Amino acid sequence: MSDTNPGDRLVLAQELRQLGASARRRDPATARKCYENPVELFRGMEKPLVLAHVVRHLGDVYLEQDCPELAEPCYHEACDLYRSQGD
């Protein structure tokens, strides 16, 4: 995927994020994958607020799946990203 252009990666990450949101209640395993993948895609982009949002939702999915040990680092990372953006 590293040879994919940034615009295509952004579109893919946004589509996966939307799939994750729609899958959260009916298919938790799919939701988890759909949030894990865009987190990795957004890490390589200059979109810290979007990354923070997706990481926070990934934390929510982990918590919903009774994995607080995975959720906590997501929440810390999301808070750090939000704080780094100021107002």
Phi and psi restraints in degrees (value plus and minus 20) as a CYANA .aco file:
   2 SER   PHI     -84.9   -44.9
   2 SER   PSI     -42.4    -2.4
   3 ASP   PHI    -108.6   -68.6
   3 ASP   PSI     -20.6    19.4
   4 THR   PHI     -96.4   -56.4
   4 THR   PSI     121.0   161.0
   5 ASN   PHI     -91.5   -51.5
   5 ASN   PSI     135.4   175.4
   6 PRO   PHI     -77.4   -37.4
   6 PRO   PSI     -56.2   -16.2
   7 GLY   PHI     -83.4   -43.4
   7 GLY   PSI     -62.2   -22.2
   8 ASP   PHI     -86.5   -46.5
   8 ASP   PSI     -59.7   -19.7
   9 ARG   PHI     -84.0   -44.0
   9 ARG   PSI     -59.1   -19.1
  10 LEU   PHI     -83.2   -43.2
  10 LEU   PSI     -66.3   -26.3
  11 VAL   PHI     -80.7   -40.7
  11 VAL   PSI     -66.0   -26.0
  12 LEU   PHI     -81.7   -41.7
  12 LEU   PSI     -65.4   -25.4
  13 ALA   PHI     -81.2   -41.2
  13 ALA   PSI     -62.0   -22.0
  14 GLN   PHI     -86.9   -46.9
  14 GLN   PSI     -59.5   -19.5
  15 GLU   PHI     -84.8   -44.8
  15 GLU   PSI     -63.2   -23.2
  16 LEU   PHI     -84.1   -44.1
  16 LEU   PSI     -60.0   -20.0
  17 ARG   PHI     -80.6   -40.6
  17 ARG   PSI     -62.8   -22.8
  18 GLN   PHI     -85.9   -45.9
  18 GLN   PSI     -60.0   -20.0
  19 LEU   PHI     -82.4   -42.4
  19 LEU   PSI     -61.3   -21.3
  20 GLY   PHI     -80.6   -40.6
  20 GLY   PSI     -63.5   -23.5
  21 ALA   PHI     -82.2   -42.2
  21 ALA   PSI     -61.3   -21.3
  22 SER   PHI     -95.7   -55.7
  22 SER   PSI     -42.5    -2.5
  23 ALA   PHI    -110.6   -70.6
  23 ALA   PSI     -30.2     9.8
  24 ARG   PHI     -73.7   -33.7
  24 ARG   PSI     -62.7   -22.7
  25 ARG   PHI    -108.4   -68.4
  25 ARG   PSI     -48.9    -8.9
  26 ARG   PHI    -119.0   -79.0
  26 ARG   PSI     -45.4    -5.4
  27 ASP   PHI    -168.1  -128.1
  27 ASP   PSI      60.0   100.0
  28 PRO   PHI     -77.8   -37.8
  28 PRO   PSI     -56.0   -16.0
  29 ALA   PHI     -85.4   -45.4
  29 ALA   PSI     -61.4   -21.4
  30 THR   PHI     -86.2   -46.2
  30 THR   PSI     -62.1   -22.1
  31 ALA   PHI     -78.1   -38.1
  31 ALA   PSI     -63.5   -23.5
  32 ARG   PHI     -79.4   -39.4
  32 ARG   PSI     -68.7   -28.7
  33 LYS   PHI     -84.0   -44.0
  33 LYS   PSI     -59.7   -19.7
  34 CYS   PHI     -88.3   -48.3
  34 CYS   PSI     -42.1    -2.1
  35 TYR   PHI    -112.6   -72.6
  35 TYR   PSI     -54.3   -14.3
  36 GLU   PHI     -83.7   -43.7
  36 GLU   PSI     -62.1   -22.1
  37 ASN   PHI     -85.1   -45.1
  37 ASN   PSI     -67.6   -27.6
  38 PRO   PHI     -88.1   -48.1
  38 PRO   PSI     -46.2    -6.2
  39 VAL   PHI     -78.2   -38.2
  39 VAL   PSI     -67.3   -27.3
  40 GLU   PHI     -84.9   -44.9
  40 GLU   PSI     -58.6   -18.6
  41 LEU   PHI     -86.4   -46.4
  41 LEU   PSI     -64.4   -24.4
  42 PHE   PHI     -89.5   -49.5
  42 PHE   PSI     -44.0    -4.0
  43 ARG   PHI     -80.0   -40.0
  43 ARG   PSI     -49.8    -9.8
  44 GLY   PHI    -109.9   -69.9
  44 GLY   PSI     -12.4    27.6
  45 MET   PHI    -137.2   -97.2
  45 MET   PSI     141.4   181.4
  46 GLU   PHI    -111.3   -71.3
  46 GLU   PSI      43.3    83.3
  47 LYS   PHI    -155.3  -115.3
  47 LYS   PSI      46.0    86.0
  48 PRO   PHI     -82.7   -42.7
  48 PRO   PSI     -54.4   -14.4
  49 LEU   PHI     -91.4   -51.4
  49 LEU   PSI     -57.3   -17.3
  50 VAL   PHI     -87.0   -47.0
  50 VAL   PSI     -63.1   -23.1
  51 LEU   PHI     -79.3   -39.3
  51 LEU   PSI     -65.4   -25.4
  52 ALA   PHI     -78.1   -38.1
  52 ALA   PSI     -63.1   -23.1
  53 HIS   PHI     -82.8   -42.8
  53 HIS   PSI     -66.0   -26.0
  54 VAL   PHI     -89.1   -49.1
  54 VAL   PSI     -60.2   -20.2
  55 VAL   PHI     -83.0   -43.0
  55 VAL   PSI     -60.9   -20.9
  56 ARG   PHI     -81.7   -41.7
  56 ARG   PSI     -63.1   -23.1
  57 HIS   PHI     -87.7   -47.7
  57 HIS   PSI     -54.9   -14.9
  58 LEU   PHI     -82.2   -42.2
  58 LEU   PSI     -61.7   -21.7
  59 GLY   PHI     -78.5   -38.5
  59 GLY   PSI     -61.5   -21.5
  60 ASP   PHI     -81.1   -41.1
  60 ASP   PSI     -62.9   -22.9
  61 VAL   PHI     -83.2   -43.2
  61 VAL   PSI     -64.7   -24.7
  62 TYR   PHI     -79.7   -39.7
  62 TYR   PSI     -62.6   -22.6
  63 LEU   PHI     -85.1   -45.1
  63 LEU   PSI     -61.6   -21.6
  64 GLU   PHI     -82.6   -42.6
  64 GLU   PSI     -46.4    -6.4
  65 GLN   PHI    -115.4   -75.4
  65 GLN   PSI      -3.3    36.7
  66 ASP   PHI      39.9    79.9
  66 ASP   PSI      24.3    64.3
  67 CYS   PHI    -145.2  -105.2
  67 CYS   PSI      45.7    85.7
  68 PRO   PHI     -82.9   -42.9
  68 PRO   PSI     -46.5    -6.5
  69 GLU   PHI     -87.9   -47.9
  69 GLU   PSI     -43.7    -3.7
  70 LEU   PHI    -109.4   -69.4
  70 LEU   PSI     -51.6   -11.6
  71 ALA   PHI     -90.0   -50.0
  71 ALA   PSI     -61.4   -21.4
  72 GLU   PHI     -76.5   -36.5
  72 GLU   PSI     -68.4   -28.4
  73 PRO   PHI     -82.3   -42.3
  73 PRO   PSI     -51.5   -11.5
  74 CYS   PHI     -83.9   -43.9
  74 CYS   PSI     -64.5   -24.5
  75 TYR   PHI     -85.0   -45.0
  75 TYR   PSI     -60.3   -20.3
  76 HIS   PHI     -83.2   -43.2
  76 HIS   PSI     -64.7   -24.7
  77 GLU   PHI     -83.3   -43.3
  77 GLU   PSI     -64.9   -24.9
  78 ALA   PHI     -80.4   -40.4
  78 ALA   PSI     -64.7   -24.7
  79 CYS   PHI     -80.5   -40.5
  79 CYS   PSI     -63.5   -23.5
  80 ASP   PHI     -81.8   -41.8
  80 ASP   PSI     -61.6   -21.6
  81 LEU   PHI     -85.8   -45.8
  81 LEU   PSI     -63.9   -23.9
  82 TYR   PHI     -81.2   -41.2
  82 TYR   PSI     -65.2   -25.2
  83 ARG   PHI     -82.4   -42.4
  83 ARG   PSI     -56.1   -16.1
  84 SER   PHI     -86.3   -46.3
  84 SER   PSI     -34.9     5.1
  85 GLN   PHI    -115.5   -75.5
  85 GLN   PSI     -18.3    21.7
  86 GLY   PHI      48.7    88.7
  86 GLY   PSI    -156.5  -116.5
